[in-house]
Amino acid sequence: MYTQVRFADLGEGVMGRTERDGTIFINKNLSAKDINKVIAHEKIHKKQFENGELDYDDEALYWRGKRYKRTDINMGNRNLPWEGPAYKVSDKY
């Protein structure tokens, strides 16, 4: 399946982001090696959106129906349930 990848200024410390529609945004300042790593990571989140495991709104993220308030979590934390599988793949790069 086709994945649209766009480069953007995502702000300090943000390497990538996946939207509900499957579009992956990559920080435009990354090296080629980091770009591949981030795409691999974000493709896992794309799959999580597609299969209904992961969702979000302005206030929270939802993993398998459980709500995680954005103000209560560190978004890149490897221990978040949706991040573990993504880091497992991207750590291979």
PDB file of N, CA, C and O in Angstrom:
ATOM      1  N   MET A   1       0.832  -1.172   0.000  1.00  0.00           N
ATOM      2  CA  MET A   1       0.000   0.000   0.000  1.00  0.00           C
ATOM      3  C   MET A   1       0.888   1.252   0.000  1.00  0.00           C
ATOM      4  O   MET A   1       1.926   1.280   0.661  1.00  0.00           O
ATOM      5  N   TYR A   2       0.491   2.246  -0.715  1.00  0.00           N
ATOM      6  CA  TYR A   2       1.234   3.491  -0.851  1.00  0.00           C
ATOM      7  C   TYR A   2       1.192   4.288   0.452  1.00  0.00           C
ATOM      8  O   TYR A   2       0.145   4.406   1.087  1.00  0.00           O
ATOM      9  N   THR A   3       2.335   4.827   0.834  1.00  0.00           N
ATOM     10  CA  THR A   3       2.430   5.695   2.007  1.00  0.00           C
ATOM     11  C   THR A   3       2.958   7.045   1.561  1.00  0.00           C
ATOM     12  O   THR A   3       4.039   7.137   0.980  1.00  0.00           O
ATOM     13  N   GLN A   4       2.192   8.091   1.835  1.00  0.00           N
ATOM     14  CA  GLN A   4       2.652   9.435   1.503  1.00  0.00           C
ATOM     15  C   GLN A   4       3.566   9.931   2.614  1.00  0.00           C
ATOM     16  O   GLN A   4       3.196   9.927   3.789  1.00  0.00           O
ATOM     17  N   VAL A   5       4.768  10.359   2.225  1.00  0.00           N
ATOM     18  CA  VAL A   5       5.749  10.890   3.172  1.00  0.00           C
ATOM     19  C   VAL A   5       6.013  12.340   2.787  1.00  0.00           C
ATOM     20  O   VAL A   5       6.303  12.649   1.631  1.00  0.00           O
ATOM     21  N   ARG A   6       5.908  13.218   3.772  1.00  0.00           N
ATOM     22  CA  ARG A   6       6.169  14.638   3.559  1.00  0.00           C
ATOM     23  C   ARG A   6       7.215  15.112   4.555  1.00  0.00           C
ATOM     24  O   ARG A   6       7.299  14.618   5.680  1.00  0.00           O
ATOM     25  N   PHE A   7       8.005  16.074   4.117  1.00  0.00           N
ATOM     26  CA  PHE A   7       9.020  16.654   4.980  1.00  0.00           C
ATOM     27  C   PHE A   7       8.529  18.009   5.465  1.00  0.00           C
ATOM     28  O   PHE A   7       7.982  18.794   4.691  1.00  0.00           O
ATOM     29  N   ALA A   8       8.729  18.280   6.758  1.00  0.00           N
ATOM     30  CA  ALA A   8       8.217  19.517   7.352  1.00  0.00           C
ATOM     31  C   ALA A   8       9.067  19.896   8.555  1.00  0.00           C
ATOM     32  O   ALA A   8       9.832  19.089   9.082  1.00  0.00           O
ATOM     33  N   ASP A   9       8.913  21.128   8.968  1.00  0.00           N
ATOM     34  CA  ASP A   9       9.532  21.586  10.213  1.00  0.00           C
ATOM     35  C   ASP A   9       8.604  21.156  11.340  1.00  0.00           C
ATOM     36  O   ASP A   9       7.552  21.763  11.543  1.00  0.00           O
ATOM     37  N   LEU A  10       8.979  20.123  12.069  1.00  0.00           N
ATOM     38  CA  LEU A  10       8.118  19.563  13.105  1.00  0.00           C
ATOM     39  C   LEU A  10       8.424  20.085  14.496  1.00  0.00           C
ATOM     40  O   LEU A  10       7.766  19.713  15.468  1.00  0.00           O
ATOM     41  N   GLY A  11       9.407  20.930  14.585  1.00  0.00           N
ATOM     42  CA  GLY A  11       9.756  21.472  15.890  1.00  0.00           C
ATOM     43  C   GLY A  11      10.877  20.693  16.545  1.00  0.00           C
ATOM     44  O   GLY A  11      11.202  19.572  16.155  1.00  0.00           O
ATOM     45  N   GLU A  12      11.445  21.313  17.536  1.00  0.00           N
ATOM     46  CA  GLU A  12      12.577  20.734  18.260  1.00  0.00           C
ATOM     47  C   GLU A  12      12.222  19.396  18.896  1.00  0.00           C
ATOM     48  O   GLU A  12      11.225  19.274  19.608  1.00  0.00           O
ATOM     49  N   GLY A  13      13.049  18.407  18.629  1.00  0.00           N
ATOM     50  CA  GLY A  13      12.889  17.100  19.253  1.00  0.00           C
ATOM     51  C   GLY A  13      11.878  16.180  18.597  1.00  0.00           C
ATOM     52  O   GLY A  13      11.759  15.023  19.000  1.00  0.00           O
ATOM     53  N   VAL A  14      11.150  16.652  17.604  1.00  0.00           N
ATOM     54  CA  VAL A  14      10.155  15.813  16.930  1.00  0.00           C
ATOM     55  C   VAL A  14      10.759  15.305  15.632  1.00  0.00           C
ATOM     56  O   VAL A  14      11.090  16.084  14.739  1.00  0.00           O
ATOM     57  N   MET A  15      10.898  13.985  15.539  1.00  0.00           N
ATOM     58  CA  MET A  15      11.521  13.400  14.353  1.00  0.00           C
ATOM     59  C   MET A  15      10.489  13.028  13.294  1.00  0.00           C
ATOM     60  O   MET A  15      10.761  13.127  12.097  1.00  0.00           O
ATOM     61  N   GLY A  16       9.312  12.604  13.729  1.00  0.00           N
ATOM     62  CA  GLY A  16       8.280  12.204  12.780  1.00  0.00           C
ATOM     63  C   GLY A  16       6.912  12.186  13.422  1.00  0.00           C
ATOM     64  O   GLY A  16       6.766  12.255  14.642  1.00  0.00           O
ATOM     65  N   ARG A  17       5.913  12.093  12.560  1.00  0.00           N
ATOM     66  CA  ARG A  17       4.522  12.076  13.025  1.00  0.00           C
ATOM     67  C   ARG A  17       3.682  11.390  11.952  1.00  0.00           C
ATOM     68  O   ARG A  17       3.927  11.564  10.758  1.00  0.00           O
ATOM     69  N   THR A  18       2.708  10.624  12.372  1.00  0.00           N
ATOM     70  CA  THR A  18       1.780   9.986  11.447  1.00  0.00           C
ATOM     71  C   THR A  18       0.379  10.498  11.714  1.00  0.00           C
ATOM     72  O   THR A  18      -0.075  10.545  12.858  1.00  0.00           O
ATOM     73  N   GLU A  19      -0.292  10.876  10.655  1.00  0.00           N
ATOM     74  CA  GLU A  19      -1.677  11.340  10.748  1.00  0.00           C
ATOM     75  C   GLU A  19      -2.629  10.156  10.601  1.00  0.00           C
ATOM     76  O   GLU A  19      -2.235   9.094  10.119  1.00  0.00           O
ATOM     77  N   ARG A  20      -3.862  10.339  11.010  1.00  0.00           N
ATOM     78  CA  ARG A  20      -4.866   9.284  10.891  1.00  0.00           C
ATOM     79  C   ARG A  20      -5.023   8.778   9.461  1.00  0.00           C
ATOM     80  O   ARG A  20      -5.292   7.597   9.243  1.00  0.00           O
ATOM     81  N   ASP A  21      -4.855   9.673   8.486  1.00  0.00           N
ATOM     82  CA  ASP A  21      -5.032   9.269   7.081  1.00  0.00           C
ATOM     83  C   ASP A  21      -3.837   8.487   6.545  1.00  0.00           C
ATOM     84  O   ASP A  21      -3.834   8.089   5.380  1.00  0.00           O
ATOM     85  N   GLY A  22      -2.825   8.262   7.377  1.00  0.00           N
ATOM     86  CA  GLY A  22      -1.657   7.481   6.980  1.00  0.00           C
ATOM     87  C   GLY A  22      -0.494   8.306   6.462  1.00  0.00           C
ATOM     88  O   GLY A  22       0.570   7.755   6.182  1.00  0.00           O
ATOM     89  N   THR A  23      -0.670   9.611   6.329  1.00  0.00           N
ATOM     90  CA  THR A  23       0.426  10.465   5.886  1.00  0.00           C
ATOM     91  C   THR A  23       1.489  10.530   6.976  1.00  0.00           C
ATOM     92  O   THR A  23       1.182  10.745   8.148  1.00  0.00           O
ATOM     93  N   ILE A  24       2.726  10.343   6.577  1.00  0.00           N
ATOM     94  CA  ILE A  24       3.848  10.410   7.500  1.00  0.00           C
ATOM     95  C   ILE A  24       4.593  11.713   7.253  1.00  0.00           C
ATOM     96  O   ILE A  24       4.965  12.027   6.122  1.00  0.00           O
ATOM     97  N   PHE A  25       4.803  12.458   8.317  1.00  0.00           N
ATOM     98  CA  PHE A  25       5.588  13.684   8.261  1.00  0.00           C
ATOM     99  C   PHE A  25       6.937  13.415   8.913  1.00  0.00           C
ATOM    100  O   PHE A  25       7.014  12.855  10.007  1.00  0.00           O
ATOM    101  N   ILE A  26       8.001  13.825   8.223  1.00  0.00           N
ATOM    102  CA  ILE A  26       9.365  13.629   8.690  1.00  0.00           C
ATOM    103  C   ILE A  26      10.007  14.997   8.883  1.00  0.00           C
ATOM    104  O   ILE A  26       9.837  15.898   8.062  1.00  0.00           O
ATOM    105  N   ASN A  27      10.746  15.141   9.978  1.00  0.00           N
ATOM    106  CA  ASN A  27      11.466  16.386  10.219  1.00  0.00           C
ATOM    107  C   ASN A  27      12.437  16.626   9.074  1.00  0.00           C
ATOM    108  O   ASN A  27      13.265  15.768   8.766  1.00  0.00           O
ATOM    109  N   LYS A  28      12.339  17.784   8.448  1.00  0.00           N
ATOM    110  CA  LYS A  28      13.137  18.086   7.251  1.00  0.00           C
ATOM    111  C   LYS A  28      14.636  18.211   7.527  1.00  0.00           C
ATOM    112  O   LYS A  28      15.428  18.278   6.586  1.00  0.00           O
ATOM    113  N   ASN A  29      15.033  18.243   8.781  1.00  0.00           N
ATOM    114  CA  ASN A  29      16.441  18.426   9.133  1.00  0.00           C
ATOM    115  C   ASN A  29      17.162  17.125   9.478  1.00  0.00           C
ATOM    116  O   ASN A  29      18.290  17.170   9.968  1.00  0.00           O
ATOM    117  N   LEU A  30      16.553  15.985   9.240  1.00  0.00           N
ATOM    118  CA  LEU A  30      17.163  14.707   9.600  1.00  0.00           C
ATOM    119  C   LEU A  30      18.162  14.236   8.539  1.00  0.00           C
ATOM    120  O   LEU A  30      18.065  14.597   7.366  1.00  0.00           O
ATOM    121  N   SER A  31      19.122  13.419   8.983  1.00  0.00           N
ATOM    122  CA  SER A  31      20.063  12.784   8.064  1.00  0.00           C
ATOM    123  C   SER A  31      19.345  11.654   7.317  1.00  0.00           C
ATOM    124  O   SER A  31      18.265  11.224   7.721  1.00  0.00           O
ATOM    125  N   ALA A  32      19.951  11.183   6.232  1.00  0.00           N
ATOM    126  CA  ALA A  32      19.360  10.086   5.451  1.00  0.00           C
ATOM    127  C   ALA A  32      19.149   8.846   6.319  1.00  0.00           C
ATOM    128  O   ALA A  32      18.116   8.185   6.214  1.00  0.00           O
ATOM    129  N   LYS A  33      20.115   8.530   7.168  1.00  0.00           N
ATOM    130  CA  LYS A  33      19.993   7.364   8.049  1.00  0.00           C
ATOM    131  C   LYS A  33      18.799   7.533   8.995  1.00  0.00           C
ATOM    132  O   LYS A  33      18.012   6.606   9.183  1.00  0.00           O
ATOM    133  N   ASP A  34      18.675   8.711   9.579  1.00  0.00           N
ATOM    134  CA  ASP A  34      17.559   8.959  10.490  1.00  0.00           C
ATOM    135  C   ASP A  34      16.223   8.958   9.761  1.00  0.00           C
ATOM    136  O   ASP A  34      15.217   8.518  10.318  1.00  0.00           O
ATOM    137  N   ILE A  35      16.197   9.437   8.541  1.00  0.00           N
ATOM    138  CA  ILE A  35      14.949   9.442   7.764  1.00  0.00           C
ATOM    139  C   ILE A  35      14.429   8.017   7.610  1.00  0.00           C
ATOM    140  O   ILE A  35      13.247   7.764   7.846  1.00  0.00           O
ATOM    141  N   ASN A  36      15.283   7.094   7.222  1.00  0.00           N
ATOM    142  CA  ASN A  36      14.860   5.698   7.059  1.00  0.00           C
ATOM    143  C   ASN A  36      14.382   5.096   8.375  1.00  0.00           C
ATOM    144  O   ASN A  36      13.396   4.359   8.406  1.00  0.00           O
ATOM    145  N   LYS A  37      15.072   5.407   9.442  1.00  0.00           N
ATOM    146  CA  LYS A  37      14.708   4.913  10.764  1.00  0.00           C
ATOM    147  C   LYS A  37      13.330   5.446  11.169  1.00  0.00           C
ATOM    148  O   LYS A  37      12.494   4.698  11.674  1.00  0.00           O
ATOM    149  N   VAL A  38      13.104   6.729  10.946  1.00  0.00           N
ATOM    150  CA  VAL A  38      11.837   7.350  11.337  1.00  0.00           C
ATOM    151  C   VAL A  38      10.691   6.843  10.463  1.00  0.00           C
ATOM    152  O   VAL A  38       9.586   6.628  10.962  1.00  0.00           O
ATOM    153  N   ILE A  39      10.932   6.652   9.190  1.00  0.00           N
ATOM    154  CA  ILE A  39       9.879   6.104   8.326  1.00  0.00           C
ATOM    155  C   ILE A  39       9.483   4.709   8.795  1.00  0.00           C
ATOM    156  O   ILE A  39       8.294   4.395   8.852  1.00  0.00           O
ATOM    157  N   ALA A  40      10.450   3.873   9.128  1.00  0.00           N
ATOM    158  CA  ALA A  40      10.150   2.525   9.631  1.00  0.00           C
ATOM    159  C   ALA A  40       9.301   2.609  10.902  1.00  0.00           C
ATOM    160  O   ALA A  40       8.334   1.865  11.060  1.00  0.00           O
ATOM    161  N   HIS A  41       9.670   3.517  11.801  1.00  0.00           N
ATOM    162  CA  HIS A  41       8.948   3.709  13.055  1.00  0.00           C
ATOM    163  C   HIS A  41       7.515   4.172  12.779  1.00  0.00           C
ATOM    164  O   HIS A  41       6.559   3.617  13.320  1.00  0.00           O
ATOM    165  N   GLU A  42       7.385   5.175  11.947  1.00  0.00           N
ATOM    166  CA  GLU A  42       6.067   5.756  11.686  1.00  0.00           C
ATOM    167  C   GLU A  42       5.154   4.819  10.902  1.00  0.00           C
ATOM    168  O   GLU A  42       3.933   4.906  11.026  1.00  0.00           O
ATOM    169  N   LYS A  43       5.724   3.928  10.100  1.00  0.00           N
ATOM    170  CA  LYS A  43       4.894   2.948   9.393  1.00  0.00           C
ATOM    171  C   LYS A  43       4.189   2.008  10.370  1.00  0.00           C
ATOM    172  O   LYS A  43       3.089   1.528  10.093  1.00  0.00           O
ATOM    173  N   ILE A  44       4.819   1.750  11.501  1.00  0.00           N
ATOM    174  CA  ILE A  44       4.155   0.932  12.525  1.00  0.00           C
ATOM    175  C   ILE A  44       2.942   1.679  13.063  1.00  0.00           C
ATOM    176  O   ILE A  44       1.876   1.090  13.243  1.00  0.00           O
ATOM    177  N   HIS A  45       3.101   2.980  13.322  1.00  0.00           N
ATOM    178  CA  HIS A  45       1.950   3.766  13.787  1.00  0.00           C
ATOM    179  C   HIS A  45       0.857   3.814  12.724  1.00  0.00           C
ATOM    180  O   HIS A  45      -0.329   3.790  13.052  1.00  0.00           O
ATOM    181  N   LYS A  46       1.248   3.883  11.461  1.00  0.00           N
ATOM    182  CA  LYS A  46       0.254   3.866  10.385  1.00  0.00           C
ATOM    183  C   LYS A  46      -0.575   2.584  10.456  1.00  0.00           C
ATOM    184  O   LYS A  46      -1.800   2.628  10.346  1.00  0.00           O
ATOM    185  N   LYS A  47       0.087   1.458  10.638  1.00  0.00           N
ATOM    186  CA  LYS A  47      -0.624   0.178  10.764  1.00  0.00           C
ATOM    187  C   LYS A  47      -1.537   0.176  11.988  1.00  0.00           C
ATOM    188  O   LYS A  47      -2.646  -0.355  11.943  1.00  0.00           O
ATOM    189  N   GLN A  48      -1.061   0.774  13.082  1.00  0.00           N
ATOM    190  CA  GLN A  48      -1.867   0.830  14.301  1.00  0.00           C
ATOM    191  C   GLN A  48      -3.139   1.642  14.076  1.00  0.00           C
ATOM    192  O   GLN A  48      -4.198   1.284  14.592  1.00  0.00           O
ATOM    193  N   PHE A  49      -3.049   2.724  13.319  1.00  0.00           N
ATOM    194  CA  PHE A  49      -4.244   3.499  12.970  1.00  0.00           C
ATOM    195  C   PHE A  49      -5.171   2.684  12.082  1.00  0.00           C
ATOM    196  O   PHE A  49      -6.383   2.657  12.294  1.00  0.00           O
ATOM    197  N   GLU A  50      -4.591   2.016  11.079  1.00  0.00           N
ATOM    198  CA  GLU A  50      -5.392   1.251  10.124  1.00  0.00           C
ATOM    199  C   GLU A  50      -6.153   0.113  10.787  1.00  0.00           C
ATOM    200  O   GLU A  50      -7.294  -0.165  10.418  1.00  0.00           O
ATOM    201  N   ASN A  51      -5.534  -0.547  11.762  1.00  0.00           N
ATOM    202  CA  ASN A  51      -6.221  -1.678  12.388  1.00  0.00           C
ATOM    203  C   ASN A  51      -7.031  -1.285  13.627  1.00  0.00           C
ATOM    204  O   ASN A  51      -7.579  -2.149  14.311  1.00  0.00           O
ATOM    205  N   GLY A  52      -7.106   0.010  13.911  1.00  0.00           N
ATOM    206  CA  GLY A  52      -7.965   0.496  14.991  1.00  0.00           C
ATOM    207  C   GLY A  52      -7.367   0.432  16.380  1.00  0.00           C
ATOM    208  O   GLY A  52      -8.063   0.704  17.358  1.00  0.00           O
ATOM    209  N   GLU A  53      -6.102   0.080  16.494  1.00  0.00           N
ATOM    210  CA  GLU A  53      -5.476   0.033  17.811  1.00  0.00           C
ATOM    211  C   GLU A  53      -5.210   1.434  18.363  1.00  0.00           C
ATOM    212  O   GLU A  53      -5.353   1.669  19.563  1.00  0.00           O
ATOM    213  N   LEU A  54      -4.824   2.359  17.491  1.00  0.00           N
ATOM    214  CA  LEU A  54      -4.398   3.692  17.897  1.00  0.00           C
ATOM    215  C   LEU A  54      -5.301   4.747  17.275  1.00  0.00           C
ATOM    216  O   LEU A  54      -5.681   4.658  16.107  1.00  0.00           O
ATOM    217  N   ASP A  55      -5.633   5.748  18.083  1.00  0.00           N
ATOM    218  CA  ASP A  55      -6.393   6.896  17.605  1.00  0.00           C
ATOM    219  C   ASP A  55      -6.026   8.080  18.482  1.00  0.00           C
ATOM    220  O   ASP A  55      -5.337   7.917  19.489  1.00  0.00           O
ATOM    221  N   TYR A  56      -6.481   9.272  18.110  1.00  0.00           N
ATOM    222  CA  TYR A  56      -6.168  10.460  18.895  1.00  0.00           C
ATOM    223  C   TYR A  56      -7.187  11.555  18.633  1.00  0.00           C
ATOM    224  O   TYR A  56      -7.923  11.531  17.646  1.00  0.00           O
ATOM    225  N   ASP A  57      -7.208  12.510  19.542  1.00  0.00           N
ATOM    226  CA  ASP A  57      -7.908  13.768  19.336  1.00  0.00           C
ATOM    227  C   ASP A  57      -7.035  14.850  19.958  1.00  0.00           C
ATOM    228  O   ASP A  57      -5.894  14.584  20.335  1.00  0.00           O
ATOM    229  N   ASP A  58      -7.552  16.048  20.067  1.00  0.00           N
ATOM    230  CA  ASP A  58      -6.743  17.151  20.581  1.00  0.00           C
ATOM    231  C   ASP A  58      -6.310  16.962  22.034  1.00  0.00           C
ATOM    232  O   ASP A  58      -5.295  17.522  22.450  1.00  0.00           O
ATOM    233  N   GLU A  59      -7.050  16.195  22.796  1.00  0.00           N
ATOM    234  CA  GLU A  59      -6.783  16.049  24.224  1.00  0.00           C
ATOM    235  C   GLU A  59      -6.095  14.752  24.622  1.00  0.00           C
ATOM    236  O   GLU A  59      -5.456  14.689  25.673  1.00  0.00           O
ATOM    237  N   ALA A  60      -6.216  13.712  23.793  1.00  0.00           N
ATOM    238  CA  ALA A  60      -5.740  12.403  24.243  1.00  0.00           C
ATOM    239  C   ALA A  60      -5.379  11.494  23.076  1.00  0.00           C
ATOM    240  O   ALA A  60      -5.748  11.740  21.928  1.00  0.00           O
ATOM    241  N   LEU A  61      -4.643  10.431  23.410  1.00  0.00           N
ATOM    242  CA  LEU A  61      -4.413   9.320  22.500  1.00  0.00           C
ATOM    243  C   LEU A  61      -5.161   8.123  23.072  1.00  0.00           C
ATOM    244  O   LEU A  61      -5.346   8.011  24.283  1.00  0.00           O
ATOM    245  N   TYR A  62      -5.585   7.235  22.186  1.00  0.00           N
ATOM    246  CA  TYR A  62      -6.365   6.071  22.585  1.00  0.00           C
ATOM    247  C   TYR A  62      -5.683   4.830  22.052  1.00  0.00           C
ATOM    248  O   TYR A  62      -5.498   4.674  20.845  1.00  0.00           O
ATOM    249  N   TRP A  63      -5.312   3.951  22.963  1.00  0.00           N
ATOM    250  CA  TRP A  63      -4.666   2.698  22.594  1.00  0.00           C
ATOM    251  C   TRP A  63      -5.565   1.557  23.013  1.00  0.00           C
ATOM    252  O   TRP A  63      -5.785   1.319  24.201  1.00  0.00           O
ATOM    253  N   ARG A  64      -6.083   0.853  22.016  1.00  0.00           N
ATOM    254  CA  ARG A  64      -6.985  -0.273  22.264  1.00  0.00           C
ATOM    255  C   ARG A  64      -8.103   0.122  23.223  1.00  0.00           C
ATOM    256  O   ARG A  64      -8.487  -0.641  24.110  1.00  0.00           O
ATOM    257  N   GLY A  65      -8.615   1.340  23.021  1.00  0.00           N
ATOM    258  CA  GLY A  65      -9.748   1.830  23.798  1.00  0.00           C
ATOM    259  C   GLY A  65      -9.396   2.542  25.090  1.00  0.00           C
ATOM    260  O   GLY A  65     -10.259   3.187  25.686  1.00  0.00           O
ATOM    261  N   LYS A  66      -8.156   2.444  25.538  1.00  0.00           N
ATOM    262  CA  LYS A  66      -7.750   3.122  26.766  1.00  0.00           C
ATOM    263  C   LYS A  66      -7.280   4.540  26.436  1.00  0.00           C
ATOM    264  O   LYS A  66      -6.535   4.750  25.479  1.00  0.00           O
ATOM    265  N   ARG A  67      -7.721   5.498  27.230  1.00  0.00           N
ATOM    266  CA  ARG A  67      -7.424   6.917  26.996  1.00  0.00           C
ATOM    267  C   ARG A  67      -6.161   7.338  27.752  1.00  0.00           C
ATOM    268  O   ARG A  67      -6.000   7.041  28.936  1.00  0.00           O
ATOM    269  N   TYR A  68      -5.262   8.042  27.038  1.00  0.00           N
ATOM    270  CA  TYR A  68      -4.038   8.595  27.608  1.00  0.00           C
ATOM    271  C   TYR A  68      -4.056  10.094  27.345  1.00  0.00           C
ATOM    272  O   TYR A  68      -3.886  10.525  26.204  1.00  0.00           O
ATOM    273  N   LYS A  69      -4.261  10.888  28.384  1.00  0.00           N
ATOM    274  CA  LYS A  69      -4.292  12.334  28.224  1.00  0.00           C
ATOM    275  C   LYS A  69      -2.924  12.840  27.783  1.00  0.00           C
ATOM    276  O   LYS A  69      -1.899  12.438  28.333  1.00  0.00           O
ATOM    277  N   ARG A  70      -2.914  13.711  26.801  1.00  0.00           N
ATOM    278  CA  ARG A  70      -1.658  14.258  26.277  1.00  0.00           C
ATOM    279  C   ARG A  70      -0.848  14.962  27.368  1.00  0.00           C
ATOM    280  O   ARG A  70       0.382  14.917  27.357  1.00  0.00           O
ATOM    281  N   THR A  71      -1.532  15.604  28.301  1.00  0.00           N
ATOM    282  CA  THR A  71      -0.841  16.335  29.364  1.00  0.00           C
ATOM    283  C   THR A  71      -0.187  15.400  30.379  1.00  0.00           C
ATOM    284  O   THR A  71       0.649  15.836  31.170  1.00  0.00           O
ATOM    285  N   ASP A  72      -0.557  14.131  30.365  1.00  0.00           N
ATOM    286  CA  ASP A  72      -0.028  13.170  31.339  1.00  0.00           C
ATOM    287  C   ASP A  72       1.065  12.265  30.794  1.00  0.00           C
ATOM    288  O   ASP A  72       1.629  11.465  31.540  1.00  0.00           O
ATOM    289  N   ILE A  73       1.376  12.376  29.499  1.00  0.00           N
ATOM    290  CA  ILE A  73       2.353  11.461  28.915  1.00  0.00           C
ATOM    291  C   ILE A  73       3.466  12.223  28.205  1.00  0.00           C
ATOM    292  O   ILE A  73       3.288  13.362  27.771  1.00  0.00           O
ATOM    293  N   ASN A  74       4.616  11.564  28.099  1.00  0.00           N
ATOM    294  CA  ASN A  74       5.733  12.033  27.287  1.00  0.00           C
ATOM    295  C   ASN A  74       5.594  11.301  25.953  1.00  0.00           C
ATOM    296  O   ASN A  74       5.794  10.088  25.883  1.00  0.00           O
ATOM    297  N   MET A  75       5.254  12.032  24.904  1.00  0.00           N
ATOM    298  CA  MET A  75       4.865  11.424  23.633  1.00  0.00           C
ATOM    299  C   MET A  75       5.880  10.441  23.044  1.00  0.00           C
ATOM    300  O   MET A  75       5.469   9.478  22.396  1.00  0.00           O
ATOM    301  N   GLY A  76       7.165  10.639  23.239  1.00  0.00           N
ATOM    302  CA  GLY A  76       8.141   9.733  22.655  1.00  0.00           C
ATOM    303  C   GLY A  76       8.589   8.609  23.567  1.00  0.00           C
ATOM    304  O   GLY A  76       9.508   7.865  23.224  1.00  0.00           O
ATOM    305  N   ASN A  77       7.961   8.472  24.715  1.00  0.00           N
ATOM    306  CA  ASN A  77       8.376   7.485  25.702  1.00  0.00           C
ATOM    307  C   ASN A  77       8.262   6.070  25.137  1.00  0.00           C
ATOM    308  O   ASN A  77       7.196   5.647  24.691  1.00  0.00           O
ATOM    309  N   ARG A  78       9.367   5.358  25.166  1.00  0.00           N
ATOM    310  CA  ARG A  78       9.409   3.986  24.648  1.00  0.00           C
ATOM    311  C   ARG A  78       8.469   3.041  25.393  1.00  0.00           C
ATOM    312  O   ARG A  78       8.085   2.002  24.857  1.00  0.00           O
ATOM    313  N   ASN A  79       8.100   3.387  26.607  1.00  0.00           N
ATOM    314  CA  ASN A  79       7.261   2.494  27.407  1.00  0.00           C
ATOM    315  C   ASN A  79       5.771   2.640  27.130  1.00  0.00           C
ATOM    316  O   ASN A  79       4.970   1.864  27.652  1.00  0.00           O
ATOM    317  N   LEU A  80       5.387   3.617  26.319  1.00  0.00           N
ATOM    318  CA  LEU A  80       3.979   3.721  25.940  1.00  0.00           C
ATOM    319  C   LEU A  80       3.635   2.521  25.065  1.00  0.00           C
ATOM    320  O   LEU A  80       4.441   2.125  24.223  1.00  0.00           O
ATOM    321  N   PRO A  81       2.467   1.944  25.245  1.00  0.00           N
ATOM    322  CA  PRO A  81       2.161   0.679  24.556  1.00  0.00           C
ATOM    323  C   PRO A  81       2.214   0.752  23.033  1.00  0.00           C
ATOM    324  O   PRO A  81       2.542  -0.249  22.395  1.00  0.00           O
ATOM    325  N   TRP A  82       1.908   1.888  22.432  1.00  0.00           N
ATOM    326  CA  TRP A  82       1.976   2.000  20.976  1.00  0.00           C
ATOM    327  C   TRP A  82       3.388   2.298  20.485  1.00  0.00           C
ATOM    328  O   TRP A  82       3.686   2.101  19.307  1.00  0.00           O
ATOM    329  N   GLU A  83       4.258   2.770  21.372  1.00  0.00           N
ATOM    330  CA  GLU A  83       5.629   3.080  20.971  1.00  0.00           C
ATOM    331  C   GLU A  83       6.537   1.852  20.981  1.00  0.00           C
ATOM    332  O   GLU A  83       7.460   1.767  20.170  1.00  0.00           O
ATOM    333  N   GLY A  84       6.296   0.915  21.872  1.00  0.00           N
ATOM    334  CA  GLY A  84       7.140  -0.274  21.962  1.00  0.00           C
ATOM    335  C   GLY A  84       7.315  -0.983  20.627  1.00  0.00           C
ATOM    336  O   GLY A  84       8.449  -1.215  20.208  1.00  0.00           O
ATOM    337  N   PRO A  85       6.219  -1.337  19.941  1.00  0.00           N
ATOM    338  CA  PRO A  85       6.366  -2.013  18.650  1.00  0.00           C
ATOM    339  C   PRO A  85       7.078  -1.156  17.600  1.00  0.00           C
ATOM    340  O   PRO A  85       7.817  -1.681  16.767  1.00  0.00           O
ATOM    341  N   ALA A  86       6.859   0.145  17.637  1.00  0.00           N
ATOM    342  CA  ALA A  86       7.489   1.044  16.657  1.00  0.00           C
ATOM    343  C   ALA A  86       8.989   1.129  16.889  1.00  0.00           C
ATOM    344  O   ALA A  86       9.767   1.097  15.936  1.00  0.00           O
ATOM    345  N   TYR A  87       9.401   1.237  18.149  1.00  0.00           N
ATOM    346  CA  TYR A  87      10.832   1.287  18.454  1.00  0.00           C
ATOM    347  C   TYR A  87      11.506  -0.054  18.175  1.00  0.00           C
ATOM    348  O   TYR A  87      12.676  -0.095  17.795  1.00  0.00           O
ATOM    349  N   LYS A  88      10.781  -1.136  18.360  1.00  0.00           N
ATOM    350  CA  LYS A  88      11.351  -2.461  18.076  1.00  0.00           C
ATOM    351  C   LYS A  88      11.804  -2.549  16.620  1.00  0.00           C
ATOM    352  O   LYS A  88      12.845  -3.134  16.319  1.00  0.00           O
ATOM    353  N   VAL A  89      11.024  -1.970  15.733  1.00  0.00           N
ATOM    354  CA  VAL A  89      11.375  -1.971  14.315  1.00  0.00           C
ATOM    355  C   VAL A  89      12.450  -0.938  13.999  1.00  0.00           C
ATOM    356  O   VAL A  89      13.429  -1.254  13.323  1.00  0.00           O
ATOM    357  N   SER A  90      12.281   0.287  14.477  1.00  0.00           N
ATOM    358  CA  SER A  90      13.225   1.347  14.116  1.00  0.00           C
ATOM    359  C   SER A  90      14.591   1.172  14.758  1.00  0.00           C
ATOM    360  O   SER A  90      15.583   1.674  14.230  1.00  0.00           O
ATOM    361  N   ASP A  91      14.666   0.482  15.866  1.00  0.00           N
ATOM    362  CA  ASP A  91      15.966   0.246  16.504  1.00  0.00           C
ATOM    363  C   ASP A  91      16.869  -0.658  15.682  1.00  0.00           C
ATOM    364  O   ASP A  91      18.066  -0.744  15.957  1.00  0.00           O
ATOM    365  N   LYS A  92      16.328  -1.322  14.693  1.00  0.00           N
ATOM    366  CA  LYS A  92      17.127  -2.200  13.826  1.00  0.00           C
ATOM    367  C   LYS A  92      17.942  -1.405  12.805  1.00  0.00           C
ATOM    368  O   LYS A  92      18.837  -1.950  12.159  1.00  0.00           O
ATOM    369  N   TYR A  93      17.632  -0.127  12.663  1.00  0.00           N
ATOM    370  CA  TYR A  93      18.336   0.720  11.671  1.00  0.00           C
ATOM    371  C   TYR A  93      19.547   1.355  12.265  1.00  0.00           C
ATOM    372  O   TYR A  93      20.255   2.094  11.580  1.00  0.00           O
TER     373      TYR A  93
END
